[in-house]
Amino acid sequence: MMRSLWTAASGMKSQQLYVDSIANNIANVNTAGFKKDVMEFRSLFYETLSPAFIDENGIGKPVGVQIGHGVRVGANYKDFSQGSLDVTNNPLDFSLEGNGFFMVEDVNGDTMFTKQGGFKISIVDDQLRLVTSDGYSILSTEGDPIDFDSGFLATKLTIDSLGNMSYINPDQTISDLGYQLGIVQFKNPAGLSSMGGAFYKETSASGGPIYEAENDELQKTLTAQGSIEASNVQVVEEMVKMIVAQRAYEMNSKSIQTSDDMLALVNQLKR
């Protein structure tokens, strides 16, 4: 069987995965805190038909003959570049400017991380708790859920650029609530595992979370109230990628068609 059939088939399969990734990016163009996927490709192994060599007399072939066998997807990772900040004026919307992530506790007690700062207030054990829209608890720097008393009003909540929470009393005095939003960084954020819903979990590749409040060497992530980070997907860029992927898919299909035509000619030689 001709090598070109399998080589072109690997190209079509890889481009299909590329289009799948692009489609996911475009579908989440309006998803707050979403980070776009970036796909990388790697060539498959090469078959050496004639090796390059030079003997002790200086005689040989300076250039060999090697034939490649196609392409594969090498990686599909998250691009954590900063998205634009959309002003909402909602006191429970928080955006991050920098490399930090919010800490979230899911229903199983496991810690997840997110860039999506559209938070809500839920009632838990007769207290008001800061949660995500999925009901997951937002954690403080101490790793505890952030709870308020029953008389808490979200419109009176304020935070500074480092996530320290304060409350405006009826007499307009300001009280420190004793909470600071738990913000962490990772040595390799691209190694995080995507869990859907703009949530991530640490892996051995990402390394463990580095708490900003405990590490003075880190460049601090700035927190802003009343705004939310939008998706970092650029529609025009994704559309250009889709056109390139489509054309590459077409050219690989033409290669298969050409190989098939050549095989048909060979089969007719005996006639």
C-alpha positions as CSV (number, residue, x, y, z in Angstrom):
1,M,0.0,0.0,0.0
2,M,1.3,3.5,-0.8
3,R,2.7,5.4,2.1
4,S,0.9,8.6,1.0
5,L,-2.5,7.0,1.8
6,W,-1.7,6.6,5.5
7,T,0.3,9.8,5.6
8,A,-2.6,11.9,4.2
9,A,-5.0,10.0,6.5
10,S,-3.0,11.1,9.5
11,G,-3.2,14.7,8.3
12,M,-7.0,14.5,7.9
13,K,-7.4,13.0,11.4
14,S,-5.2,15.7,13.0
15,Q,-6.9,18.6,11.1
16,Q,-10.3,17.2,12.3
17,L,-9.1,17.4,15.9
18,Y,-7.8,20.9,15.2
19,V,-11.3,22.0,13.9
20,D,-12.8,20.4,17.0
21,S,-10.6,22.5,19.2
22,I,-11.3,25.7,17.3
23,A,-15.0,25.0,17.5
24,N,-14.8,24.7,21.2
25,N,-13.0,28.0,21.4
26,I,-15.6,29.8,19.3
27,A,-18.5,28.2,21.3
28,N,-17.0,29.7,24.5
29,V,-16.3,33.2,23.1
30,N,-18.8,34.6,25.6
31,T,-17.9,32.3,28.5
32,A,-16.5,34.4,31.4
33,G,-13.1,33.2,32.5
34,F,-12.7,30.8,29.6
35,K,-9.2,30.3,28.3
36,K,-8.7,29.2,24.7
37,D,-7.1,25.9,23.6
38,V,-3.9,26.0,21.5
39,M,-3.1,22.8,19.5
40,E,0.4,21.8,18.5
41,F,1.4,19.2,16.0
42,R,4.3,16.8,15.7
43,S,5.6,14.8,12.7
44,L,5.5,11.0,12.9
45,F,8.6,8.9,12.6
46,Y,10.7,8.9,9.5
47,E,11.7,5.9,7.4
48,T,15.3,6.0,6.4
49,L,15.7,4.6,2.8
50,S,19.3,5.7,2.5
51,P,21.4,7.1,5.4
52,A,23.7,10.0,5.2
53,F,27.4,9.1,5.9
54,I,31.0,10.1,5.2
55,D,33.7,7.5,5.4
56,E,37.3,8.0,6.5
57,N,38.3,8.9,2.9
58,G,35.8,11.7,2.8
59,I,33.6,9.7,0.4
60,G,29.9,9.1,1.0
61,K,26.5,10.8,0.9
62,P,26.2,14.1,2.7
63,V,22.4,14.0,2.5
64,G,20.3,10.9,3.1
65,V,16.9,9.8,2.0
66,Q,14.2,9.8,4.6
67,I,10.4,9.7,4.1
68,G,8.0,11.0,6.8
69,H,4.9,9.1,7.8
70,G,2.5,11.9,8.7
71,V,1.5,14.0,11.6
72,R,0.0,13.7,15.1
73,V,-1.4,16.0,17.7
74,G,1.5,16.8,20.1
75,A,-0.4,18.9,22.7
76,N,-3.6,20.8,23.2
77,Y,-3.0,23.2,26.1
78,K,-4.7,26.2,27.7
79,D,-3.5,29.7,26.8
80,F,-3.9,31.7,30.1
81,S,-3.2,35.1,28.6
82,Q,-5.3,37.9,30.1
83,G,-8.9,38.4,28.9
84,S,-10.5,41.8,28.8
85,L,-12.3,43.0,31.9
86,D,-16.0,43.6,31.6
87,V,-17.5,46.1,34.0
88,T,-20.7,44.8,35.6
89,N,-21.0,47.0,38.7
90,N,-22.2,43.8,40.5
91,P,-20.5,43.8,44.0
92,L,-20.2,40.0,43.9
93,D,-18.3,40.0,40.5
94,F,-14.5,39.9,40.9
95,S,-11.9,39.8,38.2
96,L,-8.2,38.9,38.4
97,E,-5.5,40.8,36.6
98,G,-2.4,38.6,36.7
99,N,-1.4,34.9,36.9
100,G,-3.6,34.1,39.9
101,F,-6.6,31.7,40.3
102,F,-9.5,31.7,42.8
103,M,-9.7,28.6,45.0
104,V,-13.0,26.7,45.0
105,E,-14.2,23.7,47.0
106,D,-16.5,21.3,45.2
107,V,-19.2,19.1,46.8
108,N,-16.7,16.4,47.4
109,G,-14.4,18.7,49.4
110,D,-11.8,18.8,46.7
111,T,-10.1,22.0,45.8
112,M,-10.4,23.4,42.3
113,F,-9.2,26.6,40.7
114,T,-10.9,29.1,38.4
115,K,-10.5,32.5,36.7
116,Q,-14.3,33.0,36.6
117,G,-15.2,35.5,39.3
118,G,-19.0,35.8,39.0
119,F,-19.9,34.8,42.5
120,K,-23.2,34.4,44.3
121,I,-24.5,34.3,47.9
122,S,-26.0,31.0,49.1
123,I,-27.6,30.0,52.5
124,V,-25.6,27.2,54.2
125,D,-26.3,26.2,57.9
126,D,-28.2,29.5,58.5
127,Q,-25.3,31.5,57.3
128,L,-24.6,33.3,54.0
129,R,-21.8,31.9,52.0
130,L,-19.9,33.2,49.0
131,V,-20.2,30.6,46.2
132,T,-19.9,30.1,42.5
133,S,-23.0,29.9,40.3
134,D,-22.6,26.1,40.6
135,G,-22.9,26.3,44.4
136,Y,-19.2,25.6,45.1
137,S,-17.7,27.4,48.1
138,I,-15.1,30.2,47.5
139,L,-12.1,29.7,49.8
140,S,-10.1,32.2,51.7
141,T,-6.4,32.3,52.1
142,E,-6.9,30.0,55.1
143,G,-8.6,27.4,52.9
144,D,-12.0,27.9,54.6
145,P,-15.3,28.9,53.0
146,I,-16.2,32.6,53.3
147,D,-19.3,33.0,55.4
148,F,-21.2,36.1,56.5
149,D,-23.9,36.6,59.2
150,S,-27.6,36.7,58.3
151,G,-27.7,40.5,58.2
152,F,-25.0,40.8,55.5
153,L,-25.8,43.0,52.4
154,A,-23.8,42.3,49.3
155,T,-24.0,46.0,48.3
156,K,-22.0,46.9,51.4
157,L,-19.1,44.5,50.6
158,T,-15.8,46.0,49.4
159,I,-12.5,44.5,48.6
160,D,-9.1,45.9,48.0
161,S,-6.7,45.0,45.2
162,L,-5.3,42.1,47.2
163,G,-8.7,40.6,47.9
164,N,-9.0,41.7,51.5
165,M,-12.7,42.0,52.4
166,S,-14.4,44.8,54.3
167,Y,-17.9,45.8,55.1
168,I,-19.5,49.3,55.1
169,N,-21.6,49.6,58.3
170,P,-24.9,51.7,58.5
171,D,-22.9,54.5,60.1
172,Q,-20.6,54.5,57.1
173,T,-17.7,53.1,59.1
174,I,-15.7,50.3,57.6
175,S,-15.1,47.0,59.3
176,D,-12.5,44.4,58.4
177,L,-14.3,41.1,57.8
178,G,-11.1,39.1,58.4
179,Y,-11.3,37.4,55.0
180,Q,-8.9,37.5,52.1
181,L,-9.8,35.8,48.8
182,G,-7.6,32.7,48.4
183,I,-5.5,33.4,45.2
184,V,-2.9,31.0,44.0
185,Q,-0.5,30.6,41.2
186,F,1.2,27.6,39.5
187,K,4.6,27.1,38.1
188,N,3.1,25.5,35.0
189,P,-0.5,26.5,34.6
190,A,-0.7,24.8,31.1
191,G,-0.3,21.5,33.0
192,L,-3.6,22.0,34.9
193,S,-6.4,19.6,34.1
194,S,-9.6,21.2,32.7
195,M,-12.7,20.0,34.5
196,G,-15.3,22.0,32.6
197,G,-17.2,25.0,33.9
198,A,-14.0,27.1,33.8
199,F,-12.6,25.0,36.6
200,Y,-9.2,23.3,36.8
201,K,-7.5,20.8,39.1
202,E,-3.8,20.5,39.8
203,T,-1.7,17.8,38.3
204,S,1.9,16.6,38.8
205,A,2.7,18.6,35.6
206,S,1.2,21.8,37.0
207,G,2.8,21.5,40.4
208,G,1.0,22.4,43.6
209,P,-0.7,25.7,44.2
210,I,1.6,28.6,45.4
211,Y,-0.3,30.9,47.8
212,E,0.2,34.5,47.0
213,A,-0.5,35.6,50.5
214,E,2.4,33.5,51.8
215,N,5.0,34.2,49.1
216,D,6.4,37.7,48.9
217,E,8.5,36.8,45.8
218,L,5.5,36.4,43.6
219,Q,4.1,39.2,41.5
220,K,0.7,39.8,43.1
221,T,-2.5,39.3,41.1
222,L,-4.7,42.4,41.3
223,T,-8.4,41.9,42.3
224,A,-11.1,44.2,41.1
225,Q,-14.7,44.4,42.3
226,G,-17.6,45.0,40.0
227,S,-16.0,43.5,36.9
228,I,-15.4,40.1,35.4
229,E,-12.8,38.6,33.1
230,A,-14.1,37.8,29.7
231,S,-13.0,34.9,27.5
232,N,-9.6,35.5,25.8
233,V,-10.9,33.9,22.5
234,Q,-10.4,36.2,19.5
235,V,-13.0,35.3,17.0
236,V,-11.2,36.6,13.9
237,E,-8.1,34.6,14.9
238,E,-10.1,31.5,15.3
239,M,-11.9,31.9,12.0
240,V,-8.5,32.3,10.2
241,K,-7.3,29.1,11.9
242,M,-10.5,27.3,10.8
243,I,-9.9,28.3,7.2
244,V,-6.3,27.1,7.3
245,A,-7.5,23.8,8.9
246,Q,-10.2,23.4,6.3
247,R,-7.8,23.9,3.4
248,A,-5.2,21.5,5.0
249,Y,-8.0,18.9,5.3
250,E,-8.9,19.4,1.7
251,M,-5.3,19.1,0.5
252,N,-4.9,15.8,2.5
253,S,-8.1,14.4,0.9
254,K,-6.7,15.3,-2.5
255,S,-3.5,13.4,-1.7
256,I,-5.6,10.4,-0.9
257,Q,-7.6,10.8,-4.1
258,T,-4.3,11.1,-6.1
259,S,-2.9,8.0,-4.4
260,D,-6.0,6.1,-5.2
261,D,-5.9,7.2,-8.9
262,M,-2.3,6.0,-9.1
263,L,-3.2,2.6,-7.6
264,A,-6.0,2.3,-10.2
265,L,-3.6,3.0,-13.0
266,V,-1.2,0.3,-11.6
267,N,-4.1,-2.2,-11.5
268,Q,-4.9,-1.6,-15.1
269,L,-1.3,-2.1,-16.4
270,K,-1.9,-5.8,-17.1
271,R,-4.9,-5.1,-19.3
